[in-house]
Amino acid sequence: MKYITDLREGEMISETYFCKQKQALKTKAGKSYYSLLLQDKTGTLDAKIWDLGAGIDHFEQMDYIHIDGQVTSFQGALQLNIKRLRRSQEGEYDPADFMPMTSRNVEEMYRELLGYAGKVKEPHMRALISAFFVEDKDFVQRFKKHSAAKSVHHGFIGGLLEHTLGVVKMCDYMADQYAIINRDLLLAAAMFHDIGKLKELSSFPENDYTDEGQLLGHIYMGAEMVNEKLRKIPGFPVKMANEIIHCILAHHGELEYGSPKKPALAEALALNLADNADAKMQTMTETLNASDEKEWIGFQRLFDSNLRKTSDYTK
């Protein structure tokens, strides 16, 4: 199989891809065409079908499609000009080749996450963590497979687990560095901060915003999920519950970034910094890895900067 990351400008290809998006559009001259977003486990690729005549069979978004076309370049990014297309038949493809996945071992990451959970000593917080990450088997299975985003960062199977583990690690480090931080509160909040993504985003292959997710967002939904569980734990301290929920509500840091509250606790601030750092570094990683350029890769809107790959000093 010719994966998307292996494609080069000028190549003629005959391959199956997953049709992530399909739009019927018109040129300025009024001619109809299709704009597609193709996907495999290595990434996505913009594609166009300019001629909708013979050779283009009926297909829909979320279909696996076999295409013949040429790889071109548009505004510095690769694009596929499709000449022929048909729906792929079962047996012609392996779905595992088309869903983006974490490059890390999911079970090893989950064991590592539970290791950090073991550092939490306060019995009510331990019970709350266990209610999700040990006792709720359905939650555990969905958490391991879910993405952390539709796009931008950790938008792949296992992405939510990988991102959560990254945030928990940074929070544990900050608890070592700053005596004002309550490690139990911070680690618990870090583990819970993005669990609302399980409701905000659908599972693969769609990995798109749900109706509930569009209306409510993962921050509110995550806080509600935690509230529902902690109410079932006898004698859960009210102040402790409020502080955990506050950390979740404030983890985006600013009102304009979707947080209903700005950080009022040291732990909420630490969680916001860790969440932002892990998301930004993963976004940088994905952006640099997606470019074929050896040094400067061009202006990137998400960073508001022209980015450059670091020199390889070993050469």
C-alpha positions as CSV (number, residue, x, y, z in Angstrom):
1,M,0.0,0.0,0.0
2,K,1.2,3.5,-0.8
3,Y,0.6,5.5,2.4
4,I,-0.2,9.2,2.2
5,T,3.1,10.2,3.9
6,D,5.0,8.4,1.2
7,L,3.4,10.3,-1.7
8,R,5.5,12.6,-3.8
9,E,4.5,15.4,-6.3
10,G,4.1,14.1,-9.8
11,E,3.4,10.5,-8.9
12,M,0.6,8.6,-10.7
13,I,-1.1,6.3,-8.1
14,S,-3.8,3.6,-8.1
15,E,-4.7,3.0,-4.5
16,T,-7.5,2.7,-1.9
17,Y,-8.1,5.4,0.7
18,F,-10.8,6.3,3.3
19,C,-13.0,9.2,2.2
20,K,-13.1,11.3,5.4
21,Q,-15.0,14.2,3.8
22,K,-16.8,14.8,0.5
23,Q,-18.1,18.2,-0.7
24,A,-19.9,19.0,-3.9
25,L,-18.7,22.5,-5.0
26,K,-18.7,24.7,-8.1
27,T,-15.9,26.6,-9.8
28,K,-16.2,30.3,-10.5
29,A,-17.3,29.3,-14.0
30,G,-20.1,27.3,-12.5
31,K,-18.7,23.8,-13.2
32,S,-19.4,21.2,-10.6
33,Y,-16.5,19.3,-8.9
34,Y,-15.9,17.3,-5.7
35,S,-13.5,18.2,-2.9
36,L,-12.4,15.3,-0.8
37,L,-10.4,14.7,2.3
38,L,-8.7,11.3,2.0
39,Q,-7.3,9.5,5.0
40,D,-5.0,6.6,6.0
41,K,-3.3,5.8,9.2
42,T,-0.4,8.1,8.3
43,G,-2.5,11.2,7.8
44,T,-4.9,13.1,5.5
45,L,-4.7,14.4,1.9
46,D,-6.8,17.0,0.0
47,A,-8.1,15.6,-3.3
48,K,-10.2,17.0,-6.1
49,I,-12.3,15.5,-8.8
50,W,-12.6,18.1,-11.5
51,D,-14.3,15.9,-14.2
52,L,-17.4,14.2,-12.8
53,G,-18.1,12.2,-16.0
54,A,-17.2,8.7,-17.0
55,G,-14.9,6.8,-14.7
56,I,-16.3,8.3,-11.5
57,D,-18.6,5.9,-9.8
58,H,-21.1,6.7,-7.1
59,F,-19.6,7.0,-3.6
60,E,-20.3,8.7,-0.3
61,Q,-18.4,10.2,2.6
62,M,-17.0,7.4,5.0
63,D,-16.6,5.0,2.0
64,Y,-13.4,3.2,1.2
65,I,-12.6,4.3,-2.4
66,H,-10.1,3.1,-5.0
67,I,-8.8,6.0,-7.0
68,D,-6.5,6.5,-9.9
69,G,-4.9,9.9,-10.1
70,Q,-1.8,12.2,-10.0
71,V,-0.2,13.8,-6.9
72,T,0.1,17.6,-7.5
73,S,0.9,20.6,-5.3
74,F,-1.3,23.5,-4.4
75,Q,-0.1,26.4,-2.2
76,G,2.8,24.4,-0.9
77,A,0.7,21.3,0.1
78,L,0.3,18.0,-1.8
79,Q,-3.1,17.4,-3.4
80,L,-4.5,14.5,-5.4
81,N,-6.1,15.1,-8.8
82,I,-8.4,12.1,-9.2
83,K,-9.1,10.7,-12.7
84,R,-11.0,7.5,-11.9
85,L,-12.8,6.3,-8.8
86,R,-14.8,3.4,-7.6
87,R,-16.0,2.1,-4.2
88,S,-13.6,-0.5,-2.8
89,Q,-15.0,-3.9,-2.0
90,E,-14.7,-5.8,1.3
91,G,-11.5,-7.9,1.2
92,E,-9.6,-5.3,-0.9
93,Y,-8.5,-3.3,2.2
94,D,-7.7,-3.7,5.9
95,P,-9.5,-1.0,7.9
96,A,-6.5,-0.8,10.3
97,D,-4.5,0.8,7.5
98,F,-6.8,3.8,7.3
99,M,-7.4,4.9,10.9
100,P,-4.6,7.0,12.4
101,M,-3.2,5.4,15.5
102,T,-0.8,6.2,18.3
103,S,2.7,5.0,17.6
104,R,3.0,3.9,21.2
105,N,1.8,0.7,22.9
106,V,-1.7,1.4,24.3
107,E,-1.5,-1.2,27.1
108,E,1.9,0.0,28.3
109,M,0.7,3.6,28.4
110,Y,-2.4,2.6,30.4
111,R,-0.3,0.7,32.9
112,E,2.0,3.8,33.2
113,L,-1.1,6.0,33.8
114,L,-2.3,3.7,36.5
115,G,1.1,3.9,38.1
116,Y,0.7,7.7,38.5
117,A,-2.8,7.1,39.8
118,G,-1.2,5.0,42.5
119,K,0.6,8.1,43.8
120,V,-2.7,9.6,44.9
121,K,-3.1,8.9,48.6
122,E,-6.3,10.7,49.7
123,P,-8.9,7.8,49.9
124,H,-11.8,9.7,48.3
125,M,-9.8,10.8,45.4
126,R,-8.4,7.2,45.0
127,A,-12.0,5.9,45.0
128,L,-13.0,8.4,42.4
129,I,-10.1,7.5,40.1
130,S,-10.8,3.8,40.6
131,A,-14.5,4.3,39.7
132,F,-13.4,5.4,36.3
133,F,-10.1,3.9,35.4
134,V,-10.4,0.5,37.1
135,E,-14.0,-0.4,37.8
136,D,-15.8,1.0,34.8
137,K,-14.7,-1.5,32.1
138,D,-16.7,0.2,29.3
139,F,-15.1,3.6,30.1
140,V,-11.6,2.0,30.1
141,Q,-12.0,0.4,26.7
142,R,-13.4,3.6,25.2
143,F,-10.7,5.8,26.8
144,K,-7.9,3.6,25.4
145,K,-9.2,3.9,21.8
146,H,-10.5,7.5,21.7
147,S,-8.8,10.5,20.1
148,A,-8.2,13.7,21.9
149,A,-9.3,15.9,19.0
150,K,-10.9,16.0,15.6
151,S,-7.7,17.5,14.3
152,V,-4.8,19.7,15.5
153,H,-3.3,17.4,18.1
154,H,-3.7,13.7,19.2
155,G,-6.4,13.2,16.6
156,F,-5.8,9.5,16.4
157,I,-6.8,6.2,18.1
158,G,-5.1,6.2,21.5
159,G,-4.7,10.0,21.3
160,L,-6.7,10.7,24.4
161,L,-4.7,8.2,26.5
162,E,-1.4,9.5,25.1
163,H,-2.3,13.2,25.8
164,T,-3.7,12.4,29.3
165,L,-0.5,10.5,30.2
166,G,1.6,13.4,28.9
167,V,-0.3,15.9,31.0
168,V,-0.2,13.7,34.1
169,K,3.6,13.4,33.8
170,M,4.1,17.1,33.6
171,C,1.7,17.7,36.5
172,D,3.7,15.1,38.6
173,Y,6.9,17.0,37.8
174,M,5.4,20.3,38.8
175,A,4.2,18.8,42.1
176,D,7.8,17.9,42.8
177,Q,9.0,21.4,42.0
178,Y,6.4,23.6,43.8
179,A,5.5,22.9,47.4
180,I,2.2,24.8,47.2
181,I,0.8,22.1,44.9
182,N,-1.4,19.4,46.3
183,R,-0.2,16.4,44.3
184,D,-3.3,14.3,44.9
185,L,-5.6,17.0,43.6
186,L,-3.5,17.8,40.6
187,L,-2.9,14.2,39.5
188,A,-6.6,13.4,39.9
189,A,-7.7,16.5,37.9
190,A,-5.1,15.8,35.2
191,M,-6.5,12.3,34.7
192,F,-10.1,13.6,34.5
193,H,-9.5,16.8,32.6
194,D,-10.4,15.6,29.1
195,I,-12.7,12.6,29.7
196,G,-15.5,14.7,28.3
197,K,-13.9,14.1,24.9
198,L,-15.6,10.6,25.0
199,K,-18.9,12.4,24.6
200,E,-17.8,15.4,22.6
201,L,-16.3,13.3,19.8
202,S,-17.6,10.2,18.1
203,S,-15.5,7.2,17.8
204,F,-13.6,6.2,14.6
205,P,-14.0,6.1,11.7
206,E,-16.1,9.3,12.1
207,N,-14.1,11.0,14.9
208,D,-16.3,14.1,14.5
209,Y,-18.2,16.4,16.9
210,T,-21.4,14.9,18.2
211,D,-24.5,17.0,18.6
212,E,-24.1,17.0,22.3
213,G,-20.4,17.9,21.9
214,Q,-21.3,20.9,19.7
215,L,-23.9,22.1,22.2
216,L,-22.1,21.5,25.5
217,G,-18.4,20.9,24.9
218,H,-16.0,18.5,26.6
219,I,-15.2,20.7,29.6
220,Y,-18.8,20.9,30.9
221,M,-19.5,17.2,30.0
222,G,-16.3,16.0,31.7
223,A,-17.2,17.9,34.9
224,E,-20.7,16.4,34.8
225,M,-19.2,12.9,34.4
226,V,-17.0,13.4,37.4
227,N,-19.9,14.9,39.4
228,E,-22.0,11.9,38.7
229,K,-19.4,9.4,40.0
230,L,-18.3,11.3,43.1
231,R,-21.9,11.7,44.3
232,K,-21.9,7.9,44.7
233,I,-18.8,7.8,46.9
234,P,-19.9,8.0,50.6
235,G,-18.7,11.1,52.5
236,F,-16.9,12.7,49.5
237,P,-15.9,16.1,50.9
238,V,-17.7,19.0,49.3
239,K,-14.7,21.3,49.2
240,M,-12.6,18.6,47.6
241,A,-15.3,17.9,45.0
242,N,-15.5,21.6,44.2
243,E,-11.8,21.9,43.7
244,I,-11.6,18.9,41.4
245,I,-14.5,20.3,39.3
246,H,-12.9,23.7,39.3
247,C,-9.6,22.3,37.8
248,I,-11.6,20.7,35.0
249,L,-13.6,23.8,34.3
250,A,-10.5,26.0,34.2
251,H,-8.1,23.8,32.4
252,H,-8.2,25.8,29.1
253,G,-7.1,28.8,31.1
254,E,-9.1,31.6,29.5
255,L,-12.7,32.3,28.9
256,E,-12.1,32.8,25.2
257,Y,-10.6,29.4,25.0
258,G,-13.7,27.7,26.3
259,S,-13.1,27.6,30.0
260,P,-16.2,28.6,32.1
261,K,-13.7,29.6,34.8
262,K,-10.2,31.0,34.9
263,P,-7.8,29.2,37.2
264,A,-8.2,30.2,40.9
265,L,-6.1,27.4,42.4
266,A,-2.4,26.6,42.0
267,E,-3.4,23.1,40.8
268,A,-5.8,24.6,38.2
269,L,-3.0,26.8,36.8
270,A,-0.6,23.9,36.7
271,L,-3.1,21.8,34.9
272,N,-3.7,24.5,32.3
273,L,0.0,24.9,31.7
274,A,0.6,21.2,31.3
275,D,-2.4,20.7,29.0
276,N,-1.4,23.6,26.8
277,A,2.3,22.5,26.7
278,D,1.5,18.9,25.7
279,A,-1.1,20.0,23.1
280,K,1.3,22.6,21.6
281,M,4.3,20.3,21.4
282,Q,2.2,17.5,19.8
283,T,0.9,20.0,17.3
284,M,4.4,21.1,16.5
285,T,5.5,17.5,16.2
286,E,2.7,16.6,13.8
287,T,3.2,19.8,11.8
288,L,7.0,19.3,11.3
289,N,6.6,15.6,10.6
290,A,4.0,16.3,7.9
291,S,6.4,18.5,5.9
292,D,8.9,17.3,3.3
293,E,11.0,20.5,3.7
294,K,14.4,20.1,5.2
295,E,14.5,23.4,7.0
296,W,11.9,26.2,6.7
297,I,8.4,24.8,6.2
298,G,6.5,28.0,5.8
299,F,4.0,30.1,7.8
300,Q,1.8,28.0,10.1
301,R,-1.5,29.7,11.3
302,L,-1.7,27.7,14.5
303,F,1.6,29.1,15.7
304,D,1.4,32.4,13.9
305,S,5.0,31.9,12.8
306,N,7.2,30.6,10.0
307,L,8.5,27.3,11.4
308,R,11.9,25.7,10.8
309,K,13.1,22.2,11.5
310,T,16.0,22.0,13.9
311,S,19.4,21.2,12.4
312,D,20.7,17.7,12.7
313,Y,24.1,18.3,14.4
314,T,25.1,14.6,14.0
315,K,25.6,15.0,10.2
